[in-house]
């Protein structure tokens, strides 16, 4: 019995898919290192923060104009907002990169992407 094109033992469509899966897995293994080299900036006016693509904070700058001992809560809110935004940007960046890696691949159980 003859199998449909691409399903035989040769390197038809299945061979290309396997190569794509192997490329995706190789890129996924390097994803964390790629993300560590990215720089994400959050600007909340007087509070500015820089993160890497994994969501780790690299720097935090606070303008002295918002350092009011009588209203520490406002400063805390700005810092929390900057942290939240930086983490959300990192999550979005990771999702975009994973989408690039898995584009065109069928869902593969256990791939972890």
CNS distance restraints for C-alpha pairs under 8 A (distance, minus, plus):
assign (resid   3 and name CA) (resid   7 and name CA) 6.14 0.50 0.50
assign (resid   3 and name CA) (resid   8 and name CA) 5.85 0.50 0.50
assign (resid   4 and name CA) (resid   8 and name CA) 7.12 0.50 0.50
assign (resid   5 and name CA) (resid  12 and name CA) 7.26 0.50 0.50
assign (resid   5 and name CA) (resid  13 and name CA) 7.84 0.50 0.50
assign (resid   6 and name CA) (resid  10 and name CA) 7.69 0.50 0.50
assign (resid   6 and name CA) (resid  11 and name CA) 7.53 0.50 0.50
assign (resid   6 and name CA) (resid  12 and name CA) 4.42 0.50 0.50
assign (resid   6 and name CA) (resid  13 and name CA) 4.42 0.50 0.50
assign (resid   6 and name CA) (resid  14 and name CA) 5.91 0.50 0.50
assign (resid   7 and name CA) (resid  12 and name CA) 7.12 0.50 0.50
assign (resid   7 and name CA) (resid  13 and name CA) 7.10 0.50 0.50
assign (resid   7 and name CA) (resid  14 and name CA) 6.45 0.50 0.50
assign (resid   8 and name CA) (resid  12 and name CA) 7.32 0.50 0.50
assign (resid  10 and name CA) (resid  15 and name CA) 7.43 0.50 0.50
assign (resid  11 and name CA) (resid  15 and name CA) 4.28 0.50 0.50
assign (resid  11 and name CA) (resid  16 and name CA) 7.04 0.50 0.50
assign (resid  12 and name CA) (resid  16 and name CA) 6.82 0.50 0.50
assign (resid  13 and name CA) (resid  17 and name CA) 6.30 0.50 0.50
assign (resid  14 and name CA) (resid  18 and name CA) 6.14 0.50 0.50
assign (resid  15 and name CA) (resid  19 and name CA) 6.22 0.50 0.50
assign (resid  16 and name CA) (resid  20 and name CA) 6.17 0.50 0.50
assign (resid  17 and name CA) (resid  21 and name CA) 6.14 0.50 0.50
assign (resid  17 and name CA) (resid 105 and name CA) 7.53 0.50 0.50
assign (resid  18 and name CA) (resid  22 and name CA) 6.15 0.50 0.50
assign (resid  19 and name CA) (resid  23 and name CA) 6.12 0.50 0.50
assign (resid  20 and name CA) (resid  24 and name CA) 6.09 0.50 0.50
assign (resid  20 and name CA) (resid 105 and name CA) 7.42 0.50 0.50
assign (resid  21 and name CA) (resid  25 and name CA) 6.15 0.50 0.50
assign (resid  21 and name CA) (resid 105 and name CA) 7.18 0.50 0.50
assign (resid  22 and name CA) (resid  26 and name CA) 6.18 0.50 0.50
assign (resid  23 and name CA) (resid  27 and name CA) 6.16 0.50 0.50
assign (resid  24 and name CA) (resid  28 and name CA) 5.98 0.50 0.50
assign (resid  24 and name CA) (resid 101 and name CA) 5.32 0.50 0.50
assign (resid  24 and name CA) (resid 102 and name CA) 6.35 0.50 0.50
assign (resid  25 and name CA) (resid  29 and name CA) 6.24 0.50 0.50
assign (resid  25 and name CA) (resid 111 and name CA) 7.60 0.50 0.50
assign (resid  26 and name CA) (resid  30 and name CA) 6.76 0.50 0.50
assign (resid  27 and name CA) (resid  31 and name CA) 6.14 0.50 0.50
assign (resid  27 and name CA) (resid 101 and name CA) 6.89 0.50 0.50
assign (resid  28 and name CA) (resid  32 and name CA) 7.92 0.50 0.50
assign (resid  28 and name CA) (resid  98 and name CA) 7.52 0.50 0.50
assign (resid  28 and name CA) (resid 101 and name CA) 7.09 0.50 0.50
assign (resid  28 and name CA) (resid 113 and name CA) 7.69 0.50 0.50
assign (resid  30 and name CA) (resid  34 and name CA) 6.25 0.50 0.50
assign (resid  31 and name CA) (resid  35 and name CA) 6.12 0.50 0.50
assign (resid  31 and name CA) (resid  97 and name CA) 7.80 0.50 0.50
assign (resid  32 and name CA) (resid  36 and name CA) 6.23 0.50 0.50
assign (resid  32 and name CA) (resid  54 and name CA) 7.10 0.50 0.50
assign (resid  33 and name CA) (resid  37 and name CA) 6.72 0.50 0.50
assign (resid  34 and name CA) (resid  38 and name CA) 6.96 0.50 0.50
assign (resid  34 and name CA) (resid  53 and name CA) 7.96 0.50 0.50
assign (resid  35 and name CA) (resid  52 and name CA) 6.75 0.50 0.50
assign (resid  35 and name CA) (resid  53 and name CA) 4.29 0.50 0.50
assign (resid  35 and name CA) (resid  54 and name CA) 5.56 0.50 0.50
assign (resid  35 and name CA) (resid  94 and name CA) 7.39 0.50 0.50
assign (resid  36 and name CA) (resid  52 and name CA) 5.37 0.50 0.50
assign (resid  36 and name CA) (resid  53 and name CA) 5.36 0.50 0.50
assign (resid  36 and name CA) (resid  54 and name CA) 5.89 0.50 0.50
assign (resid  37 and name CA) (resid  52 and name CA) 6.55 0.50 0.50
assign (resid  37 and name CA) (resid  53 and name CA) 6.93 0.50 0.50
assign (resid  38 and name CA) (resid  52 and name CA) 5.27 0.50 0.50
assign (resid  38 and name CA) (resid  53 and name CA) 4.91 0.50 0.50
assign (resid  39 and name CA) (resid  50 and name CA) 6.77 0.50 0.50
assign (resid  39 and name CA) (resid  51 and name CA) 5.81 0.50 0.50
assign (resid  39 and name CA) (resid  52 and name CA) 4.75 0.50 0.50
assign (resid  39 and name CA) (resid  53 and name CA) 6.17 0.50 0.50
assign (resid  40 and name CA) (resid  50 and name CA) 5.66 0.50 0.50
assign (resid  40 and name CA) (resid  51 and name CA) 5.03 0.50 0.50
assign (resid  40 and name CA) (resid  52 and name CA) 5.88 0.50 0.50
assign (resid  40 and name CA) (resid  53 and name CA) 6.55 0.50 0.50
assign (resid  40 and name CA) (resid  86 and name CA) 6.91 0.50 0.50
assign (resid  40 and name CA) (resid  89 and name CA) 7.19 0.50 0.50
assign (resid  40 and name CA) (resid  90 and name CA) 7.48 0.50 0.50
assign (resid  41 and name CA) (resid  48 and name CA) 7.35 0.50 0.50
assign (resid  41 and name CA) (resid  49 and name CA) 5.89 0.50 0.50
assign (resid  41 and name CA) (resid  50 and name CA) 4.60 0.50 0.50
assign (resid  41 and name CA) (resid  51 and name CA) 6.39 0.50 0.50
assign (resid  41 and name CA) (resid  86 and name CA) 7.15 0.50 0.50
assign (resid  42 and name CA) (resid  48 and name CA) 5.64 0.50 0.50
assign (resid  42 and name CA) (resid  49 and name CA) 5.18 0.50 0.50
assign (resid  42 and name CA) (resid  50 and name CA) 6.32 0.50 0.50
assign (resid  42 and name CA) (resid  82 and name CA) 6.05 0.50 0.50
assign (resid  42 and name CA) (resid  85 and name CA) 6.72 0.50 0.50
assign (resid  42 and name CA) (resid  86 and name CA) 6.09 0.50 0.50
assign (resid  43 and name CA) (resid  47 and name CA) 6.29 0.50 0.50
assign (resid  43 and name CA) (resid  48 and name CA) 4.59 0.50 0.50
assign (resid  43 and name CA) (resid  49 and name CA) 6.66 0.50 0.50
assign (resid  43 and name CA) (resid  82 and name CA) 7.25 0.50 0.50
assign (resid  44 and name CA) (resid  48 and name CA) 5.90 0.50 0.50
assign (resid  44 and name CA) (resid  78 and name CA) 6.76 0.50 0.50
assign (resid  44 and name CA) (resid  81 and name CA) 7.70 0.50 0.50
assign (resid  44 and name CA) (resid  82 and name CA) 6.38 0.50 0.50
assign (resid  46 and name CA) (resid  61 and name CA) 7.89 0.50 0.50
assign (resid  46 and name CA) (resid  62 and name CA) 5.79 0.50 0.50
assign (resid  46 and name CA) (resid  63 and name CA) 4.93 0.50 0.50
assign (resid  46 and name CA) (resid  65 and name CA) 7.54 0.50 0.50
assign (resid  46 and name CA) (resid  66 and name CA) 6.82 0.50 0.50
assign (resid  47 and name CA) (resid  60 and name CA) 7.27 0.50 0.50
assign (resid  47 and name CA) (resid  61 and name CA) 5.73 0.50 0.50
assign (resid  47 and name CA) (resid  62 and name CA) 4.66 0.50 0.50
assign (resid  47 and name CA) (resid  63 and name CA) 6.43 0.50 0.50
assign (resid  47 and name CA) (resid  78 and name CA) 6.49 0.50 0.50
assign (resid  47 and name CA) (resid  79 and name CA) 6.65 0.50 0.50
assign (resid  47 and name CA) (resid  82 and name CA) 7.19 0.50 0.50
assign (resid  48 and name CA) (resid  60 and name CA) 5.82 0.50 0.50
assign (resid  48 and name CA) (resid  61 and name CA) 5.12 0.50 0.50
assign (resid  48 and name CA) (resid  62 and name CA) 6.58 0.50 0.50
assign (resid  48 and name CA) (resid  82 and name CA) 7.08 0.50 0.50
assign (resid  49 and name CA) (resid  57 and name CA) 7.24 0.50 0.50
assign (resid  49 and name CA) (resid  58 and name CA) 7.54 0.50 0.50
assign (resid  49 and name CA) (resid  59 and name CA) 5.58 0.50 0.50
assign (resid  49 and name CA) (resid  60 and name CA) 4.41 0.50 0.50
assign (resid  49 and name CA) (resid  61 and name CA) 6.27 0.50 0.50
assign (resid  49 and name CA) (resid  82 and name CA) 6.40 0.50 0.50
assign (resid  49 and name CA) (resid  83 and name CA) 7.55 0.50 0.50
assign (resid  49 and name CA) (resid  86 and name CA) 7.54 0.50 0.50
assign (resid  50 and name CA) (resid  57 and name CA) 5.96 0.50 0.50
assign (resid  50 and name CA) (resid  58 and name CA) 5.38 0.50 0.50
assign (resid  50 and name CA) (resid  59 and name CA) 5.12 0.50 0.50
assign (resid  50 and name CA) (resid  60 and name CA) 6.53 0.50 0.50
assign (resid  50 and name CA) (resid  86 and name CA) 7.50 0.50 0.50
assign (resid  51 and name CA) (resid  55 and name CA) 5.74 0.50 0.50
assign (resid  51 and name CA) (resid  56 and name CA) 5.39 0.50 0.50
assign (resid  51 and name CA) (resid  57 and name CA) 4.28 0.50 0.50
assign (resid  51 and name CA) (resid  58 and name CA) 5.10 0.50 0.50
assign (resid  51 and name CA) (resid  59 and name CA) 7.09 0.50 0.50
assign (resid  51 and name CA) (resid  86 and name CA) 6.27 0.50 0.50
assign (resid  51 and name CA) (resid  90 and name CA) 7.96 0.50 0.50
assign (resid  52 and name CA) (resid  56 and name CA) 5.55 0.50 0.50
assign (resid  52 and name CA) (resid  57 and name CA) 6.56 0.50 0.50
assign (resid  52 and name CA) (resid  58 and name CA) 6.75 0.50 0.50
assign (resid  52 and name CA) (resid  90 and name CA) 7.47 0.50 0.50
assign (resid  53 and name CA) (resid  89 and name CA) 7.92 0.50 0.50
assign (resid  53 and name CA) (resid  90 and name CA) 4.97 0.50 0.50
assign (resid  53 and name CA) (resid  93 and name CA) 6.77 0.50 0.50
assign (resid  53 and name CA) (resid  94 and name CA) 7.34 0.50 0.50
assign (resid  54 and name CA) (resid  90 and name CA) 5.64 0.50 0.50
assign (resid  54 and name CA) (resid  91 and name CA) 7.61 0.50 0.50
assign (resid  54 and name CA) (resid  94 and name CA) 7.56 0.50 0.50
assign (resid  55 and name CA) (resid  86 and name CA) 6.41 0.50 0.50
assign (resid  55 and name CA) (resid  87 and name CA) 4.90 0.50 0.50
assign (resid  55 and name CA) (resid  88 and name CA) 8.00 0.50 0.50
assign (resid  55 and name CA) (resid  89 and name CA) 7.77 0.50 0.50
assign (resid  55 and name CA) (resid  90 and name CA) 5.01 0.50 0.50
assign (resid  55 and name CA) (resid  91 and name CA) 7.42 0.50 0.50
assign (resid  56 and name CA) (resid  87 and name CA) 7.84 0.50 0.50
assign (resid  57 and name CA) (resid  83 and name CA) 7.94 0.50 0.50
assign (resid  57 and name CA) (resid  86 and name CA) 7.89 0.50 0.50
assign (resid  62 and name CA) (resid  66 and name CA) 7.55 0.50 0.50
assign (resid  63 and name CA) (resid  67 and name CA) 7.49 0.50 0.50
assign (resid  66 and name CA) (resid  74 and name CA) 7.93 0.50 0.50
assign (resid  66 and name CA) (resid  75 and name CA) 6.36 0.50 0.50
assign (resid  67 and name CA) (resid  71 and name CA) 7.92 0.50 0.50
assign (resid  67 and name CA) (resid  72 and name CA) 7.13 0.50 0.50
assign (resid  67 and name CA) (resid  75 and name CA) 6.74 0.50 0.50
assign (resid  68 and name CA) (resid  72 and name CA) 6.08 0.50 0.50
assign (resid  68 and name CA) (resid  75 and name CA) 7.98 0.50 0.50
assign (resid  71 and name CA) (resid  75 and name CA) 7.33 0.50 0.50
assign (resid  72 and name CA) (resid  76 and name CA) 6.25 0.50 0.50
assign (resid  73 and name CA) (resid  77 and name CA) 6.09 0.50 0.50
assign (resid  74 and name CA) (resid  78 and name CA) 6.36 0.50 0.50
assign (resid  75 and name CA) (resid  79 and name CA) 6.26 0.50 0.50
assign (resid  76 and name CA) (resid  80 and name CA) 6.05 0.50 0.50
assign (resid  77 and name CA) (resid  81 and name CA) 6.00 0.50 0.50
assign (resid  78 and name CA) (resid  82 and name CA) 6.20 0.50 0.50
assign (resid  79 and name CA) (resid  83 and name CA) 6.21 0.50 0.50
assign (resid  80 and name CA) (resid  84 and name CA) 6.09 0.50 0.50
assign (resid  81 and name CA) (resid  85 and name CA) 6.07 0.50 0.50
assign (resid  82 and name CA) (resid  86 and name CA) 6.09 0.50 0.50
assign (resid  83 and name CA) (resid  87 and name CA) 6.21 0.50 0.50
assign (resid  84 and name CA) (resid  88 and name CA) 6.14 0.50 0.50
assign (resid  85 and name CA) (resid  89 and name CA) 6.11 0.50 0.50
assign (resid  86 and name CA) (resid  90 and name CA) 6.27 0.50 0.50
assign (resid  87 and name CA) (resid  91 and name CA) 6.23 0.50 0.50
assign (resid  88 and name CA) (resid  92 and name CA) 6.19 0.50 0.50
assign (resid  89 and name CA) (resid  93 and name CA) 6.10 0.50 0.50
assign (resid  90 and name CA) (resid  94 and name CA) 6.13 0.50 0.50
assign (resid  91 and name CA) (resid  95 and name CA) 6.19 0.50 0.50
assign (resid  92 and name CA) (resid  96 and name CA) 6.13 0.50 0.50
assign (resid  93 and name CA) (resid  97 and name CA) 6.21 0.50 0.50
assign (resid  94 and name CA) (resid  98 and name CA) 6.10 0.50 0.50
assign (resid  95 and name CA) (resid  99 and name CA) 6.05 0.50 0.50
assign (resid  96 and name CA) (resid 100 and name CA) 6.27 0.50 0.50
assign (resid  97 and name CA) (resid 101 and name CA) 6.25 0.50 0.50
assign (resid  98 and name CA) (resid 102 and name CA) 6.14 0.50 0.50
assign (resid  98 and name CA) (resid 113 and name CA) 6.47 0.50 0.50
assign (resid  99 and name CA) (resid 103 and name CA) 5.71 0.50 0.50
assign (resid 102 and name CA) (resid 113 and name CA) 7.52 0.50 0.50
